[in-house]
Amino acid sequence: MGAAVAAAAVVAGCGVPGATAAATAPTTIGAQWRSFRADITGIRPGSDDHSLFVQVALPGKDPGCVREPRIEQVVEAKTDIRADVVYSTRPAAGGCQDKVAAEVRLTTRDPIADRTVILNADTGNAWHKLGAGWGHCDRQGSCAAPADHCDPAWIGAAVSAAGAVSPGTIRACVPGWLILDLLQHQSEPPSRTAFRWSDAGWTSFAQARSAGCAEILVVEPKFPAALCRTLPAPA
């Protein structure tokens, strides 16, 4: 197995539920900062076959709570890819109890293909390519794509297919229809994207900037208005 150089780019996101960080024995960085393993909340495909976006929950909304979210120790083998996802935080920083979502880009030397991805040495929660997205296998070892169209594996694939730079916010999801507020470019405000389900997964068909359903229904009159009638403008 050989080590690969990992390129890390962090994108602030939304919609990832909070969780307790899985901290290991910290290593002191300078006088105030320590390094911890990040809490992994998801994986979505990258822009090419050599990259993935690793979704994490980090401490605190204050920029002083966290710095240097990054990927380290990438080791590639024929059947798997292993890496550590870490960040630095102050050991006694106040106001850092809340969790905020972020993404770190994992870049590999060879194409990712169908290799298993193991993050932070957590072999019990290895990530597998499941259809268009990424998720965990069940306890029986079955790695079939999730039957639930609203599973994070399917939605993560939809976010990547739409070219979004963050995980976005799920506004509505039912078996045949999905609405996400997505940030397409850092310099522009979020937009609302509507998707329909097909055998290949989620396919986008409309974008909206305004509240409610008008822009979506112009494109697809069959879209269930109850899913968007009361929605505010994208945010």
C-alpha positions as CSV (number, residue, x, y, z in Angstrom):
1,M,0.0,0.0,0.0
2,G,1.2,3.5,-0.8
3,A,0.4,6.9,0.7
4,A,-1.3,9.5,-1.6
5,V,-1.3,13.2,-1.2
6,A,-4.7,14.5,-0.1
7,A,-6.0,17.8,-1.1
8,A,-8.4,19.3,1.4
9,A,-10.9,22.0,0.7
10,V,-13.6,22.9,3.2
11,V,-17.0,24.1,2.3
12,A,-19.5,25.2,4.9
13,G,-22.8,23.4,4.6
14,C,-26.1,22.9,6.3
15,G,-28.5,20.1,7.1
16,V,-26.1,17.7,8.8
17,P,-27.4,16.7,12.3
18,G,-25.2,17.3,15.3
19,A,-23.3,14.5,16.9
20,T,-20.6,14.1,19.5
21,A,-17.1,14.2,18.0
22,A,-15.2,11.0,18.1
23,A,-12.1,12.3,19.8
24,T,-9.0,10.3,20.2
25,A,-6.0,11.1,22.4
26,P,-5.1,14.6,21.2
27,T,-1.8,15.9,20.0
28,T,-0.9,19.4,21.2
29,I,-0.5,21.9,18.4
30,G,1.3,25.0,19.8
31,A,0.1,26.1,23.3
32,Q,-3.6,26.2,22.7
33,W,-4.7,24.0,19.8
34,R,-5.1,20.2,19.8
35,S,-5.9,17.8,17.0
36,F,-8.9,15.5,17.0
37,R,-10.6,13.0,14.6
38,A,-13.7,14.5,13.1
39,D,-17.2,13.0,13.3
40,I,-18.1,11.7,9.9
41,T,-21.7,12.2,8.8
42,G,-21.6,11.3,5.1
43,I,-19.8,10.9,1.9
44,R,-20.8,12.2,-1.6
45,P,-19.1,11.8,-5.0
46,G,-16.6,14.3,-6.1
47,S,-16.3,16.1,-9.4
48,D,-14.1,13.3,-10.9
49,D,-13.3,9.6,-10.3
50,H,-10.3,10.6,-8.0
51,S,-12.2,12.5,-5.4
52,L,-14.9,12.4,-2.7
53,F,-16.4,15.0,-0.4
54,V,-16.3,13.8,3.2
55,Q,-19.1,15.4,5.3
56,V,-18.2,16.2,8.9
57,A,-19.7,17.8,12.0
58,L,-17.3,20.2,13.7
59,P,-17.5,22.0,17.0
60,G,-19.0,25.5,17.3
61,K,-20.2,28.3,15.0
62,D,-17.4,30.7,16.2
63,P,-14.5,30.6,13.7
64,G,-12.2,30.5,16.8
65,C,-13.5,27.0,17.7
66,V,-11.9,25.1,14.8
67,R,-9.1,25.5,12.3
68,E,-7.4,23.3,9.7
69,P,-10.1,20.6,8.9
70,R,-8.1,18.3,6.8
71,I,-7.4,14.8,5.5
72,E,-4.2,13.0,6.6
73,Q,-2.6,9.6,6.2
74,V,-4.2,8.6,2.9
75,V,-3.3,4.9,2.2
76,E,-4.5,3.2,-0.9
77,A,-4.8,-0.5,-1.6
78,K,-6.4,-2.6,-4.3
79,T,-9.7,-3.0,-2.4
80,D,-9.8,-0.1,0.0
81,I,-8.8,3.5,0.8
82,R,-8.0,4.5,4.3
83,A,-7.6,8.1,5.6
84,D,-7.9,10.2,8.8
85,V,-10.2,13.2,8.8
86,V,-9.0,15.6,11.6
87,Y,-9.3,19.2,12.8
88,S,-7.7,21.4,15.4
89,T,-9.6,22.9,18.2
90,R,-8.8,24.8,21.5
91,P,-9.0,22.4,24.4
92,A,-11.1,24.8,26.5
93,A,-12.8,27.0,24.0
94,G,-16.1,28.4,25.2
95,G,-19.2,28.3,23.0
96,C,-17.9,25.4,20.9
97,Q,-20.5,22.9,22.0
98,D,-22.8,23.2,19.0
99,K,-22.1,21.4,15.8
100,V,-21.7,22.9,12.3
101,A,-21.5,21.1,9.0
102,A,-18.4,21.2,6.7
103,E,-16.9,19.1,3.9
104,V,-13.3,18.1,3.2
105,R,-12.2,16.9,-0.2
106,L,-10.5,13.5,-0.3
107,T,-8.3,13.1,-3.4
108,T,-6.7,9.8,-4.4
109,R,-3.9,8.8,-6.6
110,D,-5.8,6.1,-8.4
111,P,-9.5,6.1,-9.5
112,I,-11.7,5.4,-6.5
113,A,-14.0,3.0,-8.4
114,D,-15.7,0.5,-6.1
115,R,-13.1,0.5,-3.4
116,T,-14.2,0.5,0.2
117,V,-13.4,3.8,2.1
118,I,-12.4,3.5,5.7
119,L,-12.1,6.8,7.6
120,N,-10.5,7.3,11.0
121,A,-9.8,3.6,11.3
122,D,-13.5,2.9,11.8
123,T,-13.7,-0.4,10.0
124,G,-17.2,-1.1,11.5
125,N,-18.6,1.8,9.6
126,A,-16.7,1.4,6.3
127,W,-18.2,3.3,3.3
128,H,-19.2,1.5,0.1
129,K,-20.4,2.7,-3.2
130,L,-24.1,2.1,-3.2
131,G,-25.7,2.8,-6.6
132,A,-25.1,6.5,-7.3
133,G,-24.0,7.4,-3.8
134,W,-22.1,6.1,-0.8
135,G,-23.3,4.5,2.4
136,H,-22.8,1.6,4.9
137,C,-23.6,-2.1,4.3
138,D,-26.1,-3.8,6.6
139,R,-25.1,-6.3,9.4
140,Q,-25.5,-9.2,7.0
141,G,-22.9,-7.7,4.7
142,S,-25.4,-6.7,1.9
143,C,-24.2,-3.7,0.0
144,A,-27.3,-3.1,-2.2
145,A,-28.3,0.5,-3.0
146,P,-30.8,1.8,-0.4
147,A,-34.5,1.2,-1.2
148,D,-35.3,4.5,0.4
149,H,-35.0,7.2,-2.2
150,C,-34.5,9.8,0.5
151,D,-31.5,7.9,1.9
152,P,-28.4,10.1,2.3
153,A,-26.6,8.0,-0.3
154,W,-29.1,8.9,-3.0
155,I,-29.4,12.6,-1.9
156,G,-25.6,13.0,-1.7
157,A,-25.3,11.7,-5.3
158,A,-28.0,14.3,-6.3
159,V,-26.1,17.1,-4.7
160,S,-22.9,16.1,-6.6
161,A,-24.7,15.7,-9.9
162,A,-26.1,19.2,-9.5
163,G,-22.6,20.6,-9.2
164,A,-23.2,22.1,-5.7
165,V,-20.4,23.2,-3.5
166,S,-22.1,22.3,-0.3
167,P,-24.4,19.6,1.0
168,G,-27.3,22.0,0.9
169,T,-30.6,21.9,2.8
170,I,-33.3,19.3,2.2
171,R,-36.7,21.1,1.8
172,A,-38.8,18.1,0.9
173,C,-38.4,14.4,-0.1
174,V,-40.9,11.8,-1.0
175,P,-40.3,8.6,-3.1
176,G,-40.8,10.4,-6.4
177,W,-39.8,14.0,-5.7
178,L,-37.0,16.0,-4.0
179,I,-36.4,19.6,-3.3
180,L,-32.9,20.9,-2.2
181,D,-31.6,24.4,-1.5
182,L,-28.1,24.3,-3.0
183,L,-25.2,26.7,-3.2
184,Q,-23.9,26.4,-6.8
185,H,-21.2,29.1,-6.5
186,Q,-19.7,30.8,-3.5
187,S,-20.3,34.2,-5.0
188,E,-24.0,33.6,-5.6
189,P,-27.0,33.1,-3.2
190,P,-28.5,29.6,-2.9
191,S,-31.0,28.4,-5.4
192,R,-33.8,25.8,-5.1
193,T,-33.5,22.7,-7.2
194,A,-36.3,20.2,-7.9
195,F,-35.6,16.6,-8.8
196,R,-37.7,13.7,-10.0
197,W,-36.9,10.0,-9.4
198,S,-35.9,7.6,-12.2
199,D,-34.4,4.2,-12.2
200,A,-30.9,5.8,-12.3
201,G,-31.6,8.0,-9.2
202,W,-32.5,11.7,-8.8
203,T,-32.6,13.9,-11.9
204,S,-32.9,17.7,-11.6
205,F,-35.6,19.4,-13.8
206,A,-36.1,22.9,-12.4
207,Q,-34.4,25.7,-10.4
208,A,-36.1,28.4,-8.4
209,R,-35.1,31.6,-6.7
210,S,-38.5,32.6,-5.2
211,A,-40.7,31.3,-2.4
212,G,-43.5,28.8,-3.1
213,C,-44.0,26.6,-6.2
214,A,-44.5,28.9,-9.1
215,E,-41.2,28.5,-10.8
216,I,-41.2,24.7,-10.3
217,L,-44.8,24.2,-11.5
218,V,-44.1,26.1,-14.7
219,V,-41.6,23.4,-15.7
220,E,-43.5,20.4,-14.2
221,P,-47.3,21.0,-13.5
222,K,-47.5,17.5,-12.0
223,F,-45.1,18.3,-9.2
224,P,-47.0,18.0,-5.9
225,A,-47.6,21.6,-4.8
226,A,-48.0,20.6,-1.2
227,L,-44.2,20.0,-1.0
228,C,-43.3,23.6,-1.9
229,R,-46.4,25.8,-1.4
230,T,-45.3,27.2,2.0
231,L,-41.5,27.2,1.4
232,P,-39.7,30.5,1.9
233,A,-37.2,31.8,-0.6
234,P,-34.0,29.6,-0.9
235,A,-31.6,30.1,1.9
